[in-house]
Amino acid sequence: MKNLIKYSGIALMMAFGVQAQAQEVEVNVLQIEESPESARYMPNFRYSDQRGLDVFEPKKDTDEVFDGINVRLGGAFAIQFQGLDHENGGGVPLMTIGDNFNLPTANLDLDVHLYDGVRMHLRTYLSSRHHPEPYVKGGYIQIDKLNFISEGFMEDVMDKVRIKIGHMENNYGDMHFRRSDNAQSLHNPFVGNLIMDGFTTEVGAEVYYIDNGFLAMGSMTNGKLNQSVSAPHLDNPAILGTKPSYIAKLGYDNYFTDSFNRDDLRVRLTGSIYHTSESANAYLYSADRAGSRYYLVMEGVDASPKGNFTSGRFNPGLRNELTAIMINPFLKYNGLEFFGTYERASGKAAIEADDRTFNQYAGELLYRFGNNENFYVGGRYNFLDGELASGEDIDISRYNLAAGWFMTRNILAKVEYVNQDYNGFAPTDILHEGSFNGLMFEAAISF
């Protein structure tokens, strides 16, 4: 009861703290209108606030209005109160952790309508768990028309085609649209991301075909998270180089009419593949430099929040050859919402003779209610299993229970209970018979 009172007090303090800032933030956002006549209109764009919920790839709209360069400045802020406990089999001592606030994180977004059919996006992490100093996450140019070549050039083709080019968040799977991206966490109904977090930023190009709910995407990247022209493998064949990575996605997303002639049922199903045949270091499951939300869980006595920034996640260690597939169903009927993930990752490190495989499953069931679905409750179950390089067959399971309140469309307060268990790890591994559980509170602003 004492902890419940304490946690409730923390939640109220966070809620009123962000609400005190609501008026100023909401005044700015109210200037952003849906109509092309707005001075801050941004075409083919996913909003960072509540309007971006359940949006995946931005809609394809060629009926845009361009009357000069238009700049939209946005940002995000998030802070959590963590009340977690952890334990293991006792072979390796764990750090003692207590109940307190995590490091606040912040993003800065710049979106520019450069020309008719051409938009630029740039995201900078102003502070993150791994980097307290600002650094650029990535950015891209999105092309929905080719009018910069000549008016109406290939208009019939570009009505259904989109091109993205940049050092950007690559479109592998649908889960990356619902995960927390450093401070941008309004689109994640929970506090943490998946255990095996498929997310990377690489230099490349994506080409989309979008037509009546059907989606097809093909992409090629240079396979590198950290860009460099050094190529020691050209002088020494024993050193691995990095070949291009290939990404593809197919899907269907549409609304269906129910017996009352209402378009209330939305069905989306996508399948994605990411493949690299050779890499000095494949980053698909380690590219998130922002860090995990569960600070210092299952870490040793000498751990630091920055140095051990992926606590609570799992990297299968498929460093040099990797093929991953992800299938995501999404169903929404009125306020009831289901989002699922099946992921299979196979590959190996250079020192391994045979491929290893990991399977990940996740299911989220939410109910959104209230005016404009400003409240929600829900749960997520996440499970993965596979073989370690050392030979152990392991599995990790997690369940989350969460509730959230959109105080405005830019401000979200959420609470989560999380429980995660580790099985099959060797007695000398810090994760042997490990588990962590407890409450997380998060307050987030995005505009």
C-alpha positions in Angstrom: 0.0 0.0 0.0 2.9 2.4 0.8 4.4 1.8 -2.6 1.1 2.2 -4.3 0.5 5.6 -2.6 4.0 6.7 -3.5 3.7 5.6 -7.2 0.3 7.3 -7.4 1.7 10.5 -6.1 4.5 10.4 -8.7 2.0 9.8 -11.5 -0.1 12.8 -10.4 3.0 15.0 -10.1 4.1 14.0 -13.7 0.6 14.5 -15.0 0.2 18.0 -13.5 3.8 18.8 -14.5 3.2 18.2 -18.2 -0.3 19.8 -18.0 1.2 23.0 -16.7 3.0 23.2 -20.1 0.0 22.2 -22.1 -1.4 25.7 -22.9 1.8 27.0 -24.5 2.4 23.8 -26.6 -1.2 23.4 -27.6 -1.4 27.0 -28.9 1.4 26.3 -31.3 -0.1 23.1 -32.5 -3.5 24.6 -33.1 -2.0 26.6 -35.9 -1.4 23.4 -37.8 -4.5 22.7 -39.8 -5.4 19.8 -42.0 -6.2 22.1 -45.0 -3.7 22.9 -47.7 -4.5 26.6 -47.1 -2.8 26.5 -43.7 0.4 28.5 -43.4 2.0 25.4 -41.8 0.5 22.7 -44.0 2.8 19.8 -44.6 1.8 17.3 -47.3 2.3 13.5 -47.1 3.4 13.8 -43.5 2.8 11.8 -40.4 1.9 14.0 -37.4 3.9 13.5 -34.3 0.9 14.0 -32.0 -2.2 12.0 -31.4 -3.2 12.4 -35.1 -0.3 10.1 -36.0 -1.7 7.1 -34.1 -2.1 4.0 -36.2 -0.5 5.8 -39.1 2.2 3.8 -40.9 3.5 5.1 -44.2 2.2 8.6 -44.7 -0.7 8.8 -47.1 0.0 9.4 -50.8 -1.6 12.8 -51.7 -0.6 14.5 -55.0 -3.3 17.2 -54.7 -1.0 19.4 -52.6 -0.6 23.1 -52.6 2.9 24.7 -52.9 3.4 28.4 -52.7 7.0 28.6 -51.5 9.3 26.9 -49.1 7.4 26.0 -45.9 9.3 25.0 -42.7 7.7 23.1 -39.8 9.6 22.9 -36.5 8.6 20.1 -34.1 9.9 18.3 -31.2 9.4 15.8 -28.4 10.1 15.4 -24.7 9.8 12.3 -22.5 10.6 11.4 -18.9 9.9 8.3 -16.9 9.7 7.3 -13.2 11.0 3.8 -12.8 10.1 1.4 -10.0 11.6 -1.9 -11.1 13.2 -4.8 -9.2 15.4 -7.4 -10.7 17.0 -10.8 -9.7 18.9 -13.7 -11.2 20.2 -17.1 -10.2 23.0 -15.6 -8.1 26.0 -16.6 -10.2 26.8 -13.0 -11.2 25.9 -10.2 -8.9 23.4 -7.5 -10.2 23.6 -3.8 -9.6 21.3 -2.5 -6.8 18.6 -0.3 -8.4 16.0 1.8 -6.7 12.9 3.9 -7.6 13.6 7.2 -9.2 13.4 9.3 -12.4 15.3 8.3 -15.6 17.2 10.8 -17.7 14.8 13.0 -19.6 15.1 12.8 -23.4 14.4 15.3 -26.2 14.1 15.3 -30.0 14.1 18.2 -32.5 12.3 17.7 -35.8 12.7 19.8 -39.0 10.3 19.2 -41.9 10.5 21.3 -45.0 8.1 21.5 -47.9 10.9 22.2 -50.5 8.9 22.1 -53.8 5.7 20.8 -55.2 5.8 17.1 -54.3 9.2 17.2 -52.4 9.5 17.2 -48.7 12.5 16.9 -46.3 12.7 15.4 -42.8 15.5 15.7 -40.3 15.5 14.4 -36.7 18.1 15.3 -34.1 18.3 13.7 -30.7 19.0 16.6 -28.3 19.6 14.2 -25.4 19.3 10.4 -25.1 20.4 7.7 -22.8 23.4 6.8 -24.9 24.4 10.3 -25.9 23.8 13.2 -23.5 25.0 15.5 -26.3 22.9 16.4 -29.4 23.5 14.4 -32.6 21.6 13.8 -35.8 19.6 10.6 -35.9 19.0 10.8 -39.7 16.9 12.4 -42.4 15.6 12.0 -46.0 14.1 13.6 -49.0 10.6 12.3 -50.0 9.6 12.7 -53.6 5.9 12.3 -54.5 6.1 14.4 -57.8 8.7 15.0 -60.4 7.6 18.5 -61.3 11.0 19.9 -60.5 12.1 18.2 -63.8 9.2 19.7 -65.7 5.5 20.4 -64.9 3.6 17.1 -65.0 6.7 14.9 -65.7 5.7 11.2 -65.4 2.5 12.3 -63.6 0.6 9.1 -64.3 3.5 7.1 -62.7 4.0 9.4 -59.7 0.3 9.3 -58.8 1.2 5.9 -57.3 4.9 6.0 -56.7 7.0 7.5 -53.9 10.8 7.8 -53.6 12.7 8.3 -50.4 16.5 8.9 -50.3 18.6 9.6 -47.3 20.4 8.3 -44.2 17.2 7.3 -42.6 15.1 5.0 -40.5 14.6 2.1 -42.9 11.2 0.7 -43.5 11.6 -2.9 -42.2 8.4 -4.2 -40.7 5.5 -2.2 -39.1 6.7 -2.3 -35.5 9.1 0.6 -36.0 6.1 2.9 -36.6 4.8 2.0 -33.0 8.0 2.0 -31.1 9.4 4.8 -29.0 12.1 6.7 -30.9 14.0 8.4 -28.1 11.7 11.1 -26.9 9.0 10.5 -29.6 6.8 8.0 -27.6 3.2 9.2 -28.2 2.7 6.5 -30.8 3.8 3.7 -28.4 1.0 2.7 -26.1 3.6 1.1 -23.8 6.8 2.4 -22.2 9.3 -0.1 -23.7 9.9 -1.5 -27.2 10.1 -5.2 -28.2 12.7 -7.4 -26.6 14.5 -7.9 -30.0 14.1 -4.4 -31.4 14.4 -4.4 -35.2 15.4 -0.8 -36.1 18.2 0.6 -38.1 19.3 3.8 -40.0 21.3 3.3 -43.1 22.1 5.3 -46.3 19.8 4.2 -49.1 16.8 4.7 -51.3 13.2 3.3 -51.0 10.8 3.1 -53.9 7.1 2.7 -53.1 4.0 1.7 -55.1 0.8 2.7 -53.4 -2.6 2.0 -54.9 -6.1 1.5 -53.4 -4.7 0.1 -50.1 -2.0 -2.0 -51.7 1.6 -1.2 -50.8 4.9 -2.5 -52.3 8.3 -1.2 -51.4 11.8 -2.1 -52.5 15.0 -0.7 -51.0 18.7 -0.9 -51.1 21.1 0.5 -48.5 24.8 0.5 -48.0 24.4 -1.6 -44.9 26.3 0.8 -42.6 25.1 2.6 -39.5 28.3 4.6 -39.1 29.4 6.0 -42.4 33.0 5.6 -43.5 35.0 5.3 -46.7 37.7 3.1 -45.0 37.9 -0.3 -46.7 40.6 -2.5 -45.0 39.0 -5.6 -46.5 40.3 -4.5 -50.0 43.8 -5.1 -48.7 43.1 -8.1 -46.5 40.6 -10.7 -47.7 40.4 -12.1 -44.1 38.7 -8.9 -43.0 34.9 -8.8 -43.8 33.6 -6.0 -45.9 30.0 -4.7 -45.9 27.8 -5.5 -48.9 24.5 -3.7 -49.6 21.5 -4.6 -47.6 18.1 -5.2 -49.4 14.7 -4.5 -47.9 11.3 -5.3 -49.3 7.8 -4.9 -48.1 4.3 -5.9 -49.3 1.0 -5.1 -47.7 -2.6 -4.2 -47.8 -4.4 -1.6 -45.7 -8.0 -0.7 -46.0 -11.4 0.0 -44.4 -14.4 -2.3 -44.6 -18.1 -1.5 -44.3 -20.0 -3.2 -41.4 -23.6 -4.2 -41.3 -24.6 -0.6 -40.4 -22.8 0.7 -43.5 -20.1 2.2 -41.5 -16.4 2.1 -42.4 -15.4 1.1 -38.9 -13.3 -2.0 -39.5 -9.7 -1.4 -40.6 -7.5 -4.3 -41.7 -3.8 -4.1 -42.5 -1.4 -6.9 -43.2 2.3 -6.5 -44.2 5.3 -8.7 -44.7 8.9 -7.4 -44.8 12.3 -8.8 -45.4 15.8 -7.5 -44.6 18.8 -9.3 -46.1 22.6 -8.7 -46.0 24.9 -11.4 -47.2 28.1 -9.9 -45.7 28.6 -7.2 -43.2 31.5 -6.1 -40.9 28.7 -5.5 -38.4 25.0 -5.9 -39.1 23.1 -3.4 -36.9 19.5 -4.4 -37.3 19.1 -5.3 -33.6 21.7 -2.9 -32.2 21.3 0.3 -34.2 19.1 2.2 -31.6 21.6 4.5 -30.1 18.9 6.2 -28.0 18.7 3.3 -25.5 16.2 1.2 -23.7 13.5 2.5 -21.3 14.3 0.0 -18.6 17.4 1.5 -17.0 20.1 -0.8 -15.6 17.9 -3.9 -15.3 19.8 -7.2 -15.4 23.2 -5.3 -15.4 26.3 -5.9 -13.3 27.6 -3.9 -10.4 29.8 -1.7 -12.6 27.2 -0.9 -15.2 26.4 2.7 -16.3 23.2 4.0 -17.9 25.2 5.2 -21.0 27.5 2.2 -21.3 24.8 -0.3 -20.8 22.1 1.5 -22.7 20.3 -1.6 -24.1 19.3 -3.1 -20.8 16.2 -5.3 -21.0 16.7 -5.9 -24.8 18.3 -8.8 -26.5 20.6 -8.8 -29.5 20.9 -12.2 -31.2 24.5 -11.4 -32.3 24.0 -12.3 -36.0 26.7 -9.8 -36.9 27.9 -10.7 -40.3 25.2 -12.5 -42.2 21.5 -11.8 -41.6 18.1 -12.5 -43.1 15.1 -11.3 -41.1 11.4 -11.4 -42.0 8.6 -9.7 -40.1 4.9 -10.1 -40.5 2.5 -7.6 -38.9 -1.3 -7.9 -38.8 -3.3 -4.9 -37.6 -7.0 -4.8 -36.9 -9.1 -1.9 -35.6 -12.8 -1.9 -35.0 -14.1 1.3 -33.3 -11.9 1.5 -30.2 -10.7 -2.1 -30.2 -7.3 -2.5 -31.6 -4.9 -5.5 -32.2 -1.4 -5.3 -33.5 0.8 -8.4 -34.0 4.3 -9.3 -34.8 6.0 -12.4 -36.0 9.7 -12.2 -36.7 12.3 -14.7 -37.8 16.0 -13.8 -37.9 18.7 -16.2 -39.2 22.4 -15.7 -39.7 25.7 -15.9 -38.0 28.9 -14.2 -36.9 32.0 -14.9 -39.0 33.4 -17.3 -36.4 30.4 -19.6 -36.6 30.1 -22.4 -39.1 26.3 -22.7 -39.1 23.4 -20.3 -39.1 21.4 -19.7 -35.9 17.7 -18.7 -35.9 15.6 -16.7 -33.5 11.8 -16.4 -33.5 10.0 -13.5 -31.9 6.2 -13.2 -31.3 4.3 -10.2 -30.0 0.7 -9.3 -29.6 -0.9 -6.1 -28.5 -4.6 -5.7 -27.6 -5.9 -2.2 -26.8 -9.1 -0.5 -26.1 -9.3 3.2 -26.8 -12.2 5.1 -25.4 -13.5 8.6 -24.4 -13.8 11.7 -26.4 -11.5 11.3 -29.4 -10.2 8.1 -27.9 -8.2 10.1 -25.3 -7.9 7.1 -23.0 -6.7 3.5 -23.5 -6.0 0.3 -21.6 -4.3 -2.7 -23.0 -1.7 -5.5 -22.8 1.2 -6.9 -24.8 2.8 -10.3 -24.7 6.3 -10.7 -26.2 8.2 -13.9 -26.5 11.4 -15.0 -28.3 13.5 -18.1 -28.5 16.7 -19.2 -30.3 20.2 -20.6 -30.0 23.1 -18.6 -28.6 26.6 -18.8 -30.2 27.7 -20.7 -27.1 25.1 -23.4 -27.8 22.3 -22.8 -25.2 18.7 -22.8 -26.3 17.2 -19.8 -24.6 13.9 -18.0 -24.4 12.8 -14.6 -23.0 9.2 -13.7 -22.2 7.6 -10.4 -21.3 4.1 -9.1 -20.6 3.1 -5.5 -20.2 -0.1 -4.0 -18.9 -0.6 -0.3 -19.7 -3.1 2.6 -19.5 -2.8 6.0 -21.0 -4.4 9.4 -21.1 -4.1 12.0 -23.8 -4.6 15.2 -21.9 -4.3 17.1 -25.2 -3.4 15.7 -28.5 0.2 16.6 -27.8 0.5 15.4 -24.2 0.3 11.7 -23.0 0.6 10.3 -19.5 0.9 6.5 -19.3 1.6 3.8 -16.7 2.9 0.3 -17.4 3.4 -2.9 -15.4 6.2 -5.0 -16.9 7.4 -8.5 -16.1 10.2 -10.2 -18.0 11.8 -13.6 -17.5 14.9 -15.2 -18.9 15.3 -19.0 -19.3 18.1 -21.3 -20.5 21.1 -19.1 -20.0 24.3 -20.7 -18.6 25.0 -20.4 -14.8 27.9 -18.2 -15.6 25.7 -15.7 -17.5 24.3 -12.7 -15.7 20.9 -13.5 -17.2 20.8 -17.0 -15.7 17.3 -17.5 -14.1 16.9 -13.7 -14.4 13.8 -11.6 -14.2 12.7 -8.0 -13.6 9.3 -6.5 -12.9 7.6 -3.4 -11.6 5.9 -0.2 -12.6 6.9 2.5 -15.1 5.3 5.9 -15.4 6.0 8.1 -18.5 5.0 11.6 -19.4 5.5 12.6 -23.1 5.0 15.7 -25.2 5.2 15.8 -29.0 4.3 18.5 -31.4 
